[in-house]
Amino acid sequence: MEDLKDRLEQALPVIRDGADAADSDAKFPTASVQALADSGLLGLTLPTEFGGLGGGPVDLVEAVSAVAAACGSTSMIYLMHLSAAMVTAAAPPPDGGEELLAGMAEGAKLGTLAFSEKGSRSHFWAPVSKAEVAGSGVKIAADKSWVTSAASADVYIVSSLGPNATGPMEPNLYAVPRVAEGVKIAGRFDGLGLRGNDSAPVRLDVEVADGARLGDDGGGFALMMQVVLPWFSLGNSAVSLGLAEAALDGAIAHASGSRFEHLDSSLSDLPTIRAYLAKSWTDLAAHTALLRETAAKVAAPDDSTMLAVLGTKAGCNEATLRITETAMRVAGGAGFSKQVGIDRPYRDARAGFVMAPTSDALFDFTGRALCGMDLF
Ligand SMILES: Cc1cc2nc3c(=O)[nH]c(=O)nc-3n(C[C@H](O)[C@H](O)[C@H](O)COP(=O)(O)OP(=O)(O)OC[C@H]3O[C@@H](n4cnc5c(N)ncnc54)[C@H](O)[C@@H]3O)c2cc1C
């Protein structure tokens, strides 16, 4: 997208300014999300027919990683919004779907995903909650274990088995306004990282019209696999690599600027330190290239796209664990004591690999795909 850099340049200073407070005070970065809205970036990947910018997977990766390098919490809020928007665009609910999409594109309606459940943990594709028929719609009773932007989003895309489901892999997806009666934030989030993203468990006891359903009855699994999985996995990989870049840049700056006065040398004069930086740079460059290639595959899918999507999230998440760990090692006690600001991306980076599908599940899925086995 031609003007993506300009839009990012407009939003990033605000996002950078809010990053420390989002982390230290666990404060939802309202100004940063507004900056994304003001620059049009909340509609980045939504089709132009819905008021979006019509960007593709490569644009998503560029934008999300740039936001992550500035503020991890904002980048996850952003990614959850885009994931919710893309699945809504793929199957707009008959009741107010177009209006909702226009709001999501212009930033008037912040979206998120409410998939993970207490009963099926990270296996988000298999909700244990089962909606019951209620009037002309359904009643959903579900314990959602984590919802990003829980108290700040305008709309949740909620998974639940429908009344007609015959097995755990036949969920429905519904667009549920956060202010609907029966939506209750059921706990406080006090995370290791991404502390500003307002993730929280949510208890749902809501009545939803059939017209709020995305797609066909029982069609939620296909939407999860065909839409949410590729967009979320690319974006989650981009969050990881943006955080890795921030940590590596911080480590390089620290190594170059920190002196051993008694030796008249700097940390970067130590070959061990330089080798750590070089290995991290190579790791980051390789995974950045992999992510771009996978984004291009999602834009023009072929038989190898699913394998690439699965393996790329796991690979980027794990590379980021290594890179941020190495950055902390390079920065020594200064890193540990927060002087160089590497601790924030280090802590933020520990969310990506436990976000579903988790790295470990993905390595298994990728192995299955490689061996020609069914994923489920
Ligand atoms: C910051 C943050 C924000 C989040 N935001 C959202 C959100 O907005 N919406 C939402 O729906 N969810 C969200 N989640 C939830 C997330 O997607 C996961 O569901 C959650 O992190 C899983 O945690 P758990 O303790 O239930 O994991 P568990 O399922 O208990 O996993 C524990 C361990 O077992 C491993 N494991 C599990 N299954 C397998 C398998 N099949 N093969 C190999 N290993 C396996 C995992 O890799 C992990 O290491 C968020 C999570 C975090 C941390």
The ligand as an ORCA input file, in Angstrom:
! r2SCAN-3c Opt
* xyz 0 1
  C      -1.965    -11.611     26.558
  C      -2.972    -12.584     26.062
  C      -4.076    -12.138     25.356
  C      -5.040    -13.037     24.905
  N      -6.116    -12.564     24.214
  C      -7.074    -13.432     23.785
  C      -8.241    -12.956     23.088
  O      -8.391    -11.757     22.830
  N      -9.165    -13.841     22.715
  C      -9.048    -15.187     22.969
  O      -9.925    -15.951     22.574
  N      -7.964    -15.665     23.631
  C      -6.979    -14.824     24.039
  N      -5.877    -15.294     24.729
  C      -5.828    -16.723     25.078
  C      -4.810    -17.511     24.269
  O      -5.135    -17.540     22.908
  C      -4.707    -18.932     24.806
  O      -5.959    -19.544     24.759
  C      -4.200    -18.971     26.214
  O      -3.022    -18.225     26.308
  C      -3.907    -20.407     26.590
  O      -3.519    -20.471     27.954
  P      -3.823    -21.791     28.787
  O      -3.209    -21.620     30.134
  O      -5.273    -22.080     28.735
  O      -2.990    -22.865     27.931
  P      -3.122    -24.450     27.935
  O      -4.042    -24.892     26.858
  O      -3.376    -24.936     29.314
  O      -1.632    -24.864     27.493
  C      -0.585    -25.158     28.435
  C       0.612    -25.691     27.676
  O       0.225    -26.881     26.971
  C       0.599    -26.780     25.619
  N      -0.373    -27.436     24.732
  C      -1.726    -27.289     24.733
  N      -2.261    -27.995     23.709
  C      -1.251    -28.596     23.061
  C      -1.160    -29.460     21.929
  N      -2.252    -29.852     21.268
  N       0.068    -29.892     21.547
  C       1.173    -29.515     22.228
  N       1.165    -28.706     23.305
  C      -0.031    -28.235     23.709
  C       0.641    -25.285     25.305
  O       1.533    -25.000     24.248
  C       1.132    -24.687     26.624
  O       2.529    -24.666     26.629
  C      -4.891    -14.433     25.173
  C      -3.770    -14.879     25.886
  C      -2.816    -13.965     26.322
  C      -1.615    -14.498     27.077
*
